[in-house]
Amino acid sequence: MGEHRASAIERVLHRIEEHLEDWRKRDAALQAEVDASRGRLWAEAAERERLLAEAVGAEEARRESIEELTMQHRVVFVLHRREVEETLEDFVREGDRLVSVVPRRGARR
């Protein structure tokens, strides 16, 4: 009965080793998939960051100062800032005049 018991234990151990081997193979495949996904996600994130930086740079490049806009379009948005005050003074010296007043929303006249 000792041999029979030893062979039963050997069979159980052999089955356990097979299950462990299968599990290790599946785990390795999943780990490879995770690594590939991680790499893809990092590449996508880097591309999004590059596109965002490009968009911000383009926006900043085409953004003009309030003074440049008021001089170019001969329109003033009074924002109570020093640069607007200087622009208004330039308009007065050049003989420009106030055409209309549009109060800000919710402001008292």
Contacts in CASP RR format, 6 or more apart in sequence:
PFRMAT RR
TARGET T0000
AUTHOR 0000-0000-0000
METHOD contacts of the structure
MODEL  1
MGEHRASAIERVLHRIEEHLEDWRKRDAALQAEVDASRGRLWAEAAERER
LLAEAVGAEEARRESIEELTMQHRVVFVLHRREVEETLEDFVREGDRLVS
VVPRRGARR
64 72 0 8 1.000
65 83 0 8 1.000
66 77 0 8 1.000
66 79 0 8 1.000
66 81 0 8 1.000
66 83 0 8 1.000
66 84 0 8 1.000
66 87 0 8 1.000
67 83 0 8 1.000
67 84 0 8 1.000
67 86 0 8 1.000
67 87 0 8 1.000
69 75 0 8 1.000
70 76 0 8 1.000
70 77 0 8 1.000
70 84 0 8 1.000
70 87 0 8 1.000
71 87 0 8 1.000
71 90 0 8 1.000
74 91 0 8 1.000
74 96 0 8 1.000
76 84 0 8 1.000
76 87 0 8 1.000
76 88 0 8 1.000
76 91 0 8 1.000
77 84 0 8 1.000
78 84 0 8 1.000
78 88 0 8 1.000
103 109 0 8 1.000
END
